[in-house]
Amino acid sequence: MLFLDIQMPGLTGLDLAARLVDDDHPPRVVFTTAHDAYALQAFEHAAFDYLLKPIRLERLQRTVDRLKETLAAPASTAAPAQATAQAAAPSAEMLAQLLRQLGMAPAAVSAAAAAAEPGSATPAAPLQWIRAAQGQETRLIAIEEVIYFQSNDKYTSVFVADGEHLIRTPMRQLREQLDPQQFWQIHRSVIVAARHVAGTRTDFRGRLLVKLKGRDEQLVVSRNYADLFRQM
């Protein structure tokens, strides 16, 4: 079992994995990197999993648990190298799920999901990371950091504790990727993280407003979504 960083001096992690996979007893490889662009290449090399930095403890624990389950499984009657490769290689649906978590292109997700065996599909995992451009760099924002999303013309604003970031993902696509128990749409242009909702109030115009924990701004709730707060 190997945890490989993709960017290493000399050979890259992908190059090393390509050499190891032809071995009689190839190890299970978990790639670690800060760059989600390598996800597809990693799985082409029969990666067991792909951890995006900064690695969260619970995400690492899930990978370790899966590794333990795989190693504890009865040996296959197939040839050792073939059996190991089969155990290490992820399904297309697993790849599609990873791509959704990374917020990668819908076309890549659709292509991976379409290749899944009939009847093997599982519900899409909620988005875990937001990729926001900052000049020439890309910032990875953990979904737990997000306070709310607000669409603005061609962009969607992602509000976190230290400021605002812009992404190109439209609100409709975001809504499909978010956990509806954790993120509530309160307006056609606003989705708020439930954990950051402090309460609601009605202003002098009769509009329902969402108050946020530790923040001054208040978000307007449209009539179409007012039912969410009738019990508050």
PyRosetta script that sets phi, psi and omega in degrees:
from pyrosetta import init, pose_from_sequence

init()
pose = pose_from_sequence("MLFLDIQMPGLTGLDLAARLVDDDHPPRVVFTTAHDAYALQAFEHAAFDYLLKPIRLERLQRTVDRLKETLAAPASTAAPAQATAQAAAPSAEMLAQLLRQLGMAPAAVSAAAAAAEPGSATPAAPLQWIRAAQGQETRLIAIEEVIYFQSNDKYTSVFVADGEHLIRTPMRQLREQLDPQQFWQIHRSVIVAARHVAGTRTDFRGRLLVKLKGRDEQLVVSRNYADLFRQM")
pose.set_psi(1, 131.2)
pose.set_omega(1, -178.4)
pose.set_phi(2, -131.6)
pose.set_psi(2, 136.8)
pose.set_omega(2, 167.7)
pose.set_phi(3, -103.3)
pose.set_psi(3, 115.2)
pose.set_omega(3, -175.1)
pose.set_phi(4, -116.9)
pose.set_psi(4, 131.3)
pose.set_omega(4, 168.8)
pose.set_phi(5, -79.2)
pose.set_psi(5, 140.0)
pose.set_omega(5, -178.2)
pose.set_phi(6, -70.5)
pose.set_psi(6, -40.2)
pose.set_omega(6, -180.0)
pose.set_phi(7, -97.2)
pose.set_psi(7, 105.7)
pose.set_omega(7, -179.7)
pose.set_phi(8, -132.4)
pose.set_psi(8, 159.0)
pose.set_omega(8, 176.0)
pose.set_phi(9, -66.4)
pose.set_psi(9, 142.7)
pose.set_omega(9, -177.9)
pose.set_phi(10, 78.4)
pose.set_psi(10, -121.7)
pose.set_omega(10, 176.9)
pose.set_phi(11, -68.6)
pose.set_psi(11, 143.2)
pose.set_omega(11, 171.8)
pose.set_phi(12, -80.3)
pose.set_psi(12, 165.7)
pose.set_omega(12, 177.0)
pose.set_phi(13, -59.9)
pose.set_psi(13, -35.6)
pose.set_omega(13, 178.5)
pose.set_phi(14, -65.9)
pose.set_psi(14, -41.6)
pose.set_omega(14, 178.5)
pose.set_phi(15, -62.6)
pose.set_psi(15, -44.2)
pose.set_omega(15, -179.6)
pose.set_phi(16, -64.0)
pose.set_psi(16, -42.8)
pose.set_omega(16, 179.8)
pose.set_phi(17, -62.8)
pose.set_psi(17, -37.4)
pose.set_omega(17, 179.5)
pose.set_phi(18, -62.8)
pose.set_psi(18, -33.1)
pose.set_omega(18, 179.0)
pose.set_phi(19, -77.0)
pose.set_psi(19, -38.7)
pose.set_omega(19, -175.9)
pose.set_phi(20, -71.6)
pose.set_psi(20, -29.9)
pose.set_omega(20, -174.4)
pose.set_phi(21, -66.3)
pose.set_psi(21, -21.3)
pose.set_omega(21, 178.5)
pose.set_phi(22, -87.7)
pose.set_psi(22, -1.4)
pose.set_omega(22, 179.4)
pose.set_phi(23, -70.5)
pose.set_psi(23, 157.6)
pose.set_omega(23, 178.8)
pose.set_phi(24, -62.9)
pose.set_psi(24, -31.7)
pose.set_omega(24, 179.3)
pose.set_phi(25, -130.0)
pose.set_psi(25, 71.2)
pose.set_omega(25, -177.0)
pose.set_phi(26, -64.8)
pose.set_psi(26, 138.6)
pose.set_omega(26, 178.6)
pose.set_phi(27, -76.1)
pose.set_psi(27, 161.9)
pose.set_omega(27, 170.8)
pose.set_phi(28, -80.1)
pose.set_psi(28, 131.3)
pose.set_omega(28, -173.1)
pose.set_phi(29, -114.3)
pose.set_psi(29, 129.1)
pose.set_omega(29, 172.5)
pose.set_phi(30, -113.8)
pose.set_psi(30, 118.5)
pose.set_omega(30, 179.4)
pose.set_phi(31, -87.1)
pose.set_psi(31, 141.4)
pose.set_omega(31, 174.8)
pose.set_phi(32, -126.0)
pose.set_psi(32, 132.8)
pose.set_omega(32, -179.6)
pose.set_phi(33, -164.5)
pose.set_psi(33, 160.5)
pose.set_omega(33, 175.6)
pose.set_phi(34, -93.4)
pose.set_psi(34, 2.5)
pose.set_omega(34, -173.6)
pose.set_phi(35, -118.9)
pose.set_psi(35, 109.5)
pose.set_omega(35, -178.2)
pose.set_phi(36, -72.3)
pose.set_psi(36, -10.1)
pose.set_omega(36, -179.3)
pose.set_phi(37, -64.0)
pose.set_psi(37, -17.7)
pose.set_omega(37, -177.7)
pose.set_phi(38, -89.7)
pose.set_psi(38, 0.9)
pose.set_omega(38, -173.0)
pose.set_phi(39, -57.5)
pose.set_psi(39, -49.2)
pose.set_omega(39, -178.1)
pose.set_phi(40, -62.8)
pose.set_psi(40, -43.1)
pose.set_omega(40, 178.9)
pose.set_phi(41, -62.7)
pose.set_psi(41, -38.7)
pose.set_omega(41, -178.9)
pose.set_phi(42, -61.0)
pose.set_psi(42, -44.3)
pose.set_omega(42, -178.6)
pose.set_phi(43, -74.1)
pose.set_psi(43, -23.0)
pose.set_omega(43, 173.4)
pose.set_phi(44, -65.0)
pose.set_psi(44, -24.2)
pose.set_omega(44, 178.5)
pose.set_phi(45, -96.0)
pose.set_psi(45, 24.9)
pose.set_omega(45, 176.6)
pose.set_phi(46, 58.6)
pose.set_psi(46, 41.8)
pose.set_omega(46, 177.1)
pose.set_phi(47, -64.0)
pose.set_psi(47, 140.6)
pose.set_omega(47, 175.6)
pose.set_phi(48, -73.5)
pose.set_psi(48, -37.4)
pose.set_omega(48, 178.5)
pose.set_phi(49, -160.9)
pose.set_psi(49, 175.0)
pose.set_omega(49, -174.8)
pose.set_phi(50, -144.5)
pose.set_psi(50, 113.5)
pose.set_omega(50, -176.6)
pose.set_phi(51, -106.2)
pose.set_psi(51, 124.1)
pose.set_omega(51, -178.9)
pose.set_phi(52, -93.6)
pose.set_psi(52, 127.2)
pose.set_omega(52, 179.1)
pose.set_phi(53, -76.6)
pose.set_psi(53, 147.3)
pose.set_omega(53, -3.5)
pose.set_phi(54, -70.2)
pose.set_psi(54, 132.2)
pose.set_omega(54, -174.4)
pose.set_phi(55, -80.5)
pose.set_psi(55, 125.9)
pose.set_omega(55, 178.1)
pose.set_phi(56, -84.5)
pose.set_psi(56, 144.9)
pose.set_omega(56, -175.6)
pose.set_phi(57, -59.2)
pose.set_psi(57, -42.8)
pose.set_omega(57, -178.0)
pose.set_phi(58, -67.2)
pose.set_psi(58, -32.4)
pose.set_omega(58, 177.7)
pose.set_phi(59, -69.2)
pose.set_psi(59, -41.7)
pose.set_omega(59, 176.8)
pose.set_phi(60, -63.0)
pose.set_psi(60, -39.8)
pose.set_omega(60, -179.2)
pose.set_phi(61, -63.0)
pose.set_psi(61, -38.8)
pose.set_omega(61, 178.8)
pose.set_phi(62, -63.3)
pose.set_psi(62, -39.7)
pose.set_omega(62, 179.1)
pose.set_phi(63, -65.0)
pose.set_psi(63, -44.8)
pose.set_omega(63, 179.5)
pose.set_phi(64, -62.3)
pose.set_psi(64, -41.2)
pose.set_omega(64, 179.0)
pose.set_phi(65, -62.5)
pose.set_psi(65, -41.9)
pose.set_omega(65, 178.3)
pose.set_phi(66, -64.5)
pose.set_psi(66, -39.4)
pose.set_omega(66, 177.7)
pose.set_phi(67, -62.1)
pose.set_psi(67, -43.1)
pose.set_omega(67, 179.9)
pose.set_phi(68, -62.3)
pose.set_psi(68, -42.5)
pose.set_omega(68, 179.7)
pose.set_phi(69, -63.1)
pose.set_psi(69, -42.2)
pose.set_omega(69, -179.2)
pose.set_phi(70, -65.9)
pose.set_psi(70, -43.6)
pose.set_omega(70, -179.1)
pose.set_phi(71, -68.2)
pose.set_psi(71, -28.0)
pose.set_omega(71, -178.9)
pose.set_phi(72, -85.2)
pose.set_psi(72, -11.1)
pose.set_omega(72, -178.2)
pose.set_phi(73, -68.1)
pose.set_psi(73, 149.8)
pose.set_omega(73, 178.7)
pose.set_phi(74, -58.9)
pose.set_psi(74, 145.4)
pose.set_omega(74, -179.2)
pose.set_phi(75, -64.8)
pose.set_psi(75, 142.9)
pose.set_omega(75, 179.1)
pose.set_phi(76, -78.6)
pose.set_psi(76, 154.6)
pose.set_omega(76, 176.4)
pose.set_phi(77, -79.7)
pose.set_psi(77, -8.1)
pose.set_omega(77, 178.5)
pose.set_phi(78, -72.4)
pose.set_psi(78, 169.0)
pose.set_omega(78, 177.7)
pose.set_phi(79, -57.7)
pose.set_psi(79, 145.4)
pose.set_omega(79, -175.9)
pose.set_phi(80, -51.3)
pose.set_psi(80, -49.3)
pose.set_omega(80, -177.4)
pose.set_phi(81, -64.7)
pose.set_psi(81, -40.3)
pose.set_omega(81, -179.5)
pose.set_phi(82, -66.5)
pose.set_psi(82, -42.6)
pose.set_omega(82, -179.2)
pose.set_phi(83, -63.9)
pose.set_psi(83, -41.1)
pose.set_omega(83, -179.7)
pose.set_phi(84, -66.2)
pose.set_psi(84, -42.3)
pose.set_omega(84, 179.7)
pose.set_phi(85, -63.5)
pose.set_psi(85, -39.9)
pose.set_omega(85, 179.3)
pose.set_phi(86, -64.5)
pose.set_psi(86, -39.6)
pose.set_omega(86, -179.3)
pose.set_phi(87, -70.3)
pose.set_psi(87, -34.4)
pose.set_omega(87, -176.5)
pose.set_phi(88, -80.2)
pose.set_psi(88, -34.1)
pose.set_omega(88, -174.7)
pose.set_phi(89, -70.1)
pose.set_psi(89, 130.1)
pose.set_omega(89, -179.8)
pose.set_phi(90, -81.1)
pose.set_psi(90, 156.5)
pose.set_omega(90, 175.1)
pose.set_phi(91, -73.6)
pose.set_psi(91, 163.6)
pose.set_omega(91, 177.9)
pose.set_phi(92, -63.7)
pose.set_psi(92, -35.1)
pose.set_omega(92, 180.0)
pose.set_phi(93, -67.7)
pose.set_psi(93, -36.2)
pose.set_omega(93, 177.1)
pose.set_phi(94, -64.3)
pose.set_psi(94, -39.9)
pose.set_omega(94, 177.3)
pose.set_phi(95, -63.8)
pose.set_psi(95, -44.0)
pose.set_omega(95, 179.3)
pose.set_phi(96, -60.3)
pose.set_psi(96, -40.1)
pose.set_omega(96, 179.6)
pose.set_phi(97, -63.6)
pose.set_psi(97, -42.2)
pose.set_omega(97, 178.3)
pose.set_phi(98, -61.7)
pose.set_psi(98, -44.2)
pose.set_omega(98, -178.4)
pose.set_phi(99, -62.9)
pose.set_psi(99, -38.3)
pose.set_omega(99, 177.5)
pose.set_phi(100, -63.7)
pose.set_psi(100, -41.3)
pose.set_omega(100, 179.4)
pose.set_phi(101, -62.4)
pose.set_psi(101, -31.6)
pose.set_omega(101, 179.5)
pose.set_phi(102, -84.8)
pose.set_psi(102, -7.0)
pose.set_omega(102, -178.9)
pose.set_phi(103, 68.8)
pose.set_psi(103, 32.3)
pose.set_omega(103, -177.9)
pose.set_phi(104, -81.9)
pose.set_psi(104, 177.6)
pose.set_omega(104, -171.0)
pose.set_phi(105, -56.7)
pose.set_psi(105, 134.4)
pose.set_omega(105, 178.2)
pose.set_phi(106, -56.4)
pose.set_psi(106, -33.5)
pose.set_omega(106, -179.9)
pose.set_phi(107, -61.7)
pose.set_psi(107, -40.4)
pose.set_omega(107, 178.7)
pose.set_phi(108, -67.4)
pose.set_psi(108, -38.8)
pose.set_omega(108, 178.6)
pose.set_phi(109, -64.4)
pose.set_psi(109, -46.3)
pose.set_omega(109, -177.6)
pose.set_phi(110, -63.2)
pose.set_psi(110, -40.7)
pose.set_omega(110, -179.6)
pose.set_phi(111, -64.4)
pose.set_psi(111, -40.4)
pose.set_omega(111, 180.0)
pose.set_phi(112, -69.1)
pose.set_psi(112, -42.6)
pose.set_omega(112, -178.8)
pose.set_phi(113, -66.1)
pose.set_psi(113, -35.7)
pose.set_omega(113, -178.1)
pose.set_phi(114, -66.0)
pose.set_psi(114, -25.8)
pose.set_omega(114, -178.8)
pose.set_phi(115, -83.7)
pose.set_psi(115, -7.7)
pose.set_omega(115, -178.7)
pose.set_phi(116, -66.0)
pose.set_psi(116, 149.9)
pose.set_omega(116, 179.5)
pose.set_phi(117, -68.1)
pose.set_psi(117, 147.1)
pose.set_omega(117, 179.5)
pose.set_phi(118, -57.5)
pose.set_psi(118, 134.3)
pose.set_omega(118, 177.6)
pose.set_phi(119, 82.4)
pose.set_psi(119, -2.6)
pose.set_omega(119, -177.0)
pose.set_phi(120, -97.6)
pose.set_psi(120, -2.0)
pose.set_omega(120, -175.9)
pose.set_phi(121, -66.1)
pose.set_psi(121, 143.4)
pose.set_omega(121, 175.8)
pose.set_phi(122, -122.2)
pose.set_psi(122, 158.6)
pose.set_omega(122, 179.9)
pose.set_phi(123, -57.4)
pose.set_psi(123, 141.7)
pose.set_omega(123, -179.8)
pose.set_phi(124, -62.8)
pose.set_psi(124, 135.3)
pose.set_omega(124, 177.5)
pose.set_phi(125, -73.1)
pose.set_psi(125, 141.9)
pose.set_omega(125, 179.1)
pose.set_phi(126, -62.3)
pose.set_psi(126, 153.7)
pose.set_omega(126, 177.4)
pose.set_phi(127, -58.8)
pose.set_psi(127, 135.7)
pose.set_omega(127, -179.4)
pose.set_phi(128, -113.6)
pose.set_psi(128, -22.9)
pose.set_omega(128, -177.4)
pose.set_phi(129, -135.4)
pose.set_psi(129, 146.1)
pose.set_omega(129, 173.6)
pose.set_phi(130, -114.4)
pose.set_psi(130, 129.8)
pose.set_omega(130, 177.6)
pose.set_phi(131, -100.9)
pose.set_psi(131, 113.1)
pose.set_omega(131, -177.7)
pose.set_phi(132, -118.1)
pose.set_psi(132, 130.5)
pose.set_omega(132, -179.4)
pose.set_phi(133, -76.7)
pose.set_psi(133, 137.2)
pose.set_omega(133, 174.2)
pose.set_phi(134, -132.6)
pose.set_psi(134, 92.7)
pose.set_omega(134, -176.2)
pose.set_phi(135, 64.4)
pose.set_psi(135, -123.0)
pose.set_omega(135, 179.3)
pose.set_phi(136, -90.5)
pose.set_psi(136, 0.7)
pose.set_omega(136, -177.2)
pose.set_phi(137, -112.3)
pose.set_psi(137, 164.0)
pose.set_omega(137, 176.3)
pose.set_phi(138, -120.3)
pose.set_psi(138, 126.6)
pose.set_omega(138, 177.3)
pose.set_phi(139, -97.9)
pose.set_psi(139, 133.5)
pose.set_omega(139, 175.7)
pose.set_phi(140, -96.5)
pose.set_psi(140, 119.6)
pose.set_omega(140, -178.1)
pose.set_phi(141, -109.5)
pose.set_psi(141, 118.5)
pose.set_omega(141, 176.0)
pose.set_phi(142, -63.9)
pose.set_psi(142, 140.1)
pose.set_omega(142, -176.2)
pose.set_phi(143, -59.7)
pose.set_psi(143, -25.7)
pose.set_omega(143, 178.9)
pose.set_phi(144, -68.1)
pose.set_psi(144, -19.3)
pose.set_omega(144, -179.7)
pose.set_phi(145, -80.9)
pose.set_psi(145, -18.6)
pose.set_omega(145, -172.9)
pose.set_phi(146, -73.4)
pose.set_psi(146, 130.8)
pose.set_omega(146, 176.2)
pose.set_phi(147, -93.2)
pose.set_psi(147, -48.3)
pose.set_omega(147, 172.8)
pose.set_phi(148, -162.7)
pose.set_psi(148, 162.0)
pose.set_omega(148, 175.3)
pose.set_phi(149, -111.4)
pose.set_psi(149, 144.0)
pose.set_omega(149, 176.7)
pose.set_phi(150, -142.9)
pose.set_psi(150, 124.3)
pose.set_omega(150, -178.8)
pose.set_phi(151, -79.6)
pose.set_psi(151, 138.8)
pose.set_omega(151, 179.8)
pose.set_phi(152, -139.9)
pose.set_psi(152, 100.4)
pose.set_omega(152, 179.4)
pose.set_phi(153, 53.3)
pose.set_psi(153, -114.5)
pose.set_omega(153, -175.6)
pose.set_phi(154, -84.5)
pose.set_psi(154, -10.5)
pose.set_omega(154, -175.2)
pose.set_phi(155, -120.9)
pose.set_psi(155, 166.3)
pose.set_omega(155, 171.7)
pose.set_phi(156, -120.0)
pose.set_psi(156, 127.7)
pose.set_omega(156, 178.5)
pose.set_phi(157, -85.0)
pose.set_psi(157, 135.0)
pose.set_omega(157, 176.3)
pose.set_phi(158, -111.4)
pose.set_psi(158, 113.5)
pose.set_omega(158, -178.1)
pose.set_phi(159, -97.3)
pose.set_psi(159, 123.3)
pose.set_omega(159, 176.4)
pose.set_phi(160, -125.7)
pose.set_psi(160, 178.4)
pose.set_omega(160, -174.2)
pose.set_phi(161, -59.4)
pose.set_psi(161, -34.5)
pose.set_omega(161, -175.5)
pose.set_phi(162, -97.3)
pose.set_psi(162, 9.3)
pose.set_omega(162, 176.1)
pose.set_phi(163, 145.3)
pose.set_psi(163, -157.2)
pose.set_omega(163, -175.3)
pose.set_phi(164, -121.8)
pose.set_psi(164, 138.8)
pose.set_omega(164, 178.9)
pose.set_phi(165, -130.0)
pose.set_psi(165, 152.0)
pose.set_omega(165, -177.2)
pose.set_phi(166, -110.3)
pose.set_psi(166, 138.3)
pose.set_omega(166, 174.3)
pose.set_phi(167, -132.3)
pose.set_psi(167, 163.1)
pose.set_omega(167, -178.3)
pose.set_phi(168, -96.2)
pose.set_psi(168, -5.4)
pose.set_omega(168, -178.4)
pose.set_phi(169, -66.6)
pose.set_psi(169, 123.3)
pose.set_omega(169, -179.8)
pose.set_phi(170, -69.4)
pose.set_psi(170, 156.8)
pose.set_omega(170, -176.0)
pose.set_phi(171, -58.7)
pose.set_psi(171, -40.5)
pose.set_omega(171, -178.7)
pose.set_phi(172, -60.7)
pose.set_psi(172, -41.7)
pose.set_omega(172, 179.2)
pose.set_phi(173, -69.5)
pose.set_psi(173, -39.0)
pose.set_omega(173, 177.6)
pose.set_phi(174, -60.3)
pose.set_psi(174, -45.3)
pose.set_omega(174, -177.7)
pose.set_phi(175, -57.2)
pose.set_psi(175, -38.4)
pose.set_omega(175, -179.7)
pose.set_phi(176, -69.7)
pose.set_psi(176, -24.0)
pose.set_omega(176, -176.1)
pose.set_phi(177, -96.1)
pose.set_psi(177, -12.7)
pose.set_omega(177, -176.3)
pose.set_phi(178, -92.1)
pose.set_psi(178, 153.2)
pose.set_omega(178, 175.0)
pose.set_phi(179, -73.3)
pose.set_psi(179, 115.7)
pose.set_omega(179, -176.4)
pose.set_phi(180, -66.1)
pose.set_psi(180, -17.2)
pose.set_omega(180, 176.2)
pose.set_phi(181, -78.5)
pose.set_psi(181, -23.0)
pose.set_omega(181, -177.2)
pose.set_phi(182, -103.2)
pose.set_psi(182, -24.1)
pose.set_omega(182, -178.2)
pose.set_phi(183, -128.2)
pose.set_psi(183, 125.4)
pose.set_omega(183, -176.6)
pose.set_phi(184, -110.6)
pose.set_psi(184, 129.7)
pose.set_omega(184, 172.0)
pose.set_phi(185, -82.9)
pose.set_psi(185, 123.7)
pose.set_omega(185, -177.6)
pose.set_phi(186, -114.7)
pose.set_psi(186, -6.8)
pose.set_omega(186, -179.6)
pose.set_phi(187, -160.8)
pose.set_psi(187, 155.9)
pose.set_omega(187, -179.4)
pose.set_phi(188, -60.1)
pose.set_psi(188, -18.6)
pose.set_omega(188, -179.0)
pose.set_phi(189, -113.4)
pose.set_psi(189, 7.1)
pose.set_omega(189, -176.5)
pose.set_phi(190, -138.4)
pose.set_psi(190, 131.4)
pose.set_omega(190, 170.4)
pose.set_phi(191, -125.4)
pose.set_psi(191, 127.7)
pose.set_omega(191, -175.5)
pose.set_phi(192, -116.4)
pose.set_psi(192, 145.2)
pose.set_omega(192, 175.8)
pose.set_phi(193, -75.9)
pose.set_psi(193, 123.5)
pose.set_omega(193, -175.5)
pose.set_phi(194, -57.2)
pose.set_psi(194, -33.9)
pose.set_omega(194, -176.9)
pose.set_phi(195, -66.4)
pose.set_psi(195, -17.8)
pose.set_omega(195, -178.0)
pose.set_phi(196, -100.4)
pose.set_psi(196, 2.7)
pose.set_omega(196, 179.2)
pose.set_phi(197, -83.8)
pose.set_psi(197, 121.9)
pose.set_omega(197, 179.5)
pose.set_phi(198, -91.6)
pose.set_psi(198, -27.9)
pose.set_omega(198, -178.1)
pose.set_phi(199, 161.3)
pose.set_psi(199, -168.1)
pose.set_omega(199, 179.6)
pose.set_phi(200, -134.5)
pose.set_psi(200, 162.4)
pose.set_omega(200, 172.5)
pose.set_phi(201, -151.0)
pose.set_psi(201, 162.7)
pose.set_omega(201, 177.7)
pose.set_phi(202, -110.0)
pose.set_psi(202, 129.5)
pose.set_omega(202, -178.8)
pose.set_phi(203, -87.1)
pose.set_psi(203, -178.6)
pose.set_omega(203, -174.6)
pose.set_phi(204, -66.1)
pose.set_psi(204, -16.9)
pose.set_omega(204, 177.4)
pose.set_phi(205, -87.9)
pose.set_psi(205, -5.8)
pose.set_omega(205, -177.6)
pose.set_phi(206, 89.1)
pose.set_psi(206, 7.5)
pose.set_omega(206, 179.2)
pose.set_phi(207, -80.4)
pose.set_psi(207, 142.1)
pose.set_omega(207, 175.8)
pose.set_phi(208, -85.9)
pose.set_psi(208, 129.2)
pose.set_omega(208, -178.7)
pose.set_phi(209, -120.6)
pose.set_psi(209, 139.9)
pose.set_omega(209, 175.1)
pose.set_phi(210, -93.9)
pose.set_psi(210, 127.0)
pose.set_omega(210, 175.0)
pose.set_phi(211, -94.0)
pose.set_psi(211, 138.0)
pose.set_omega(211, -177.9)
pose.set_phi(212, -104.6)
pose.set_psi(212, 147.6)
pose.set_omega(212, 179.3)
pose.set_phi(213, -69.0)
pose.set_psi(213, 123.8)
pose.set_omega(213, 175.2)
pose.set_phi(214, 70.6)
pose.set_psi(214, 15.6)
pose.set_omega(214, -179.7)
pose.set_phi(215, -134.3)
pose.set_psi(215, 151.7)
pose.set_omega(215, -177.1)
pose.set_phi(216, -84.4)
pose.set_psi(216, -33.6)
pose.set_omega(216, -175.7)
pose.set_phi(217, -68.2)
pose.set_psi(217, 151.3)
pose.set_omega(217, 176.8)
pose.set_phi(218, -125.2)
pose.set_psi(218, 140.5)
pose.set_omega(218, -172.4)
pose.set_phi(219, -104.7)
pose.set_psi(219, 132.8)
pose.set_omega(219, -179.0)
pose.set_phi(220, -75.6)
pose.set_psi(220, 133.3)
pose.set_omega(220, 175.6)
pose.set_phi(221, -99.6)
pose.set_psi(221, 124.8)
pose.set_omega(221, 178.3)
pose.set_phi(222, -76.2)
pose.set_psi(222, 160.7)
pose.set_omega(222, -177.8)
pose.set_phi(223, -60.1)
pose.set_psi(223, -30.9)
pose.set_omega(223, -178.9)
pose.set_phi(224, -65.3)
pose.set_psi(224, -20.7)
pose.set_omega(224, -176.5)
pose.set_phi(225, -116.8)
pose.set_psi(225, 6.7)
pose.set_omega(225, -176.0)
pose.set_phi(226, -63.8)
pose.set_psi(226, -26.9)
pose.set_omega(226, -178.8)
pose.set_phi(227, -60.0)
pose.set_psi(227, -25.6)
pose.set_omega(227, 179.6)
pose.set_phi(228, -58.8)
pose.set_psi(228, -25.8)
pose.set_omega(228, -170.6)
pose.set_phi(229, -114.9)
pose.set_psi(229, 13.9)
pose.set_omega(229, -178.2)
pose.set_phi(230, -64.2)
pose.set_psi(230, -27.9)
pose.set_omega(230, -179.3)
pose.set_phi(231, -89.3)
pose.set_psi(231, -1.2)
pose.set_omega(231, -177.2)
pose.set_phi(232, -91.8)
pose.dump_pdb("model.pdb")
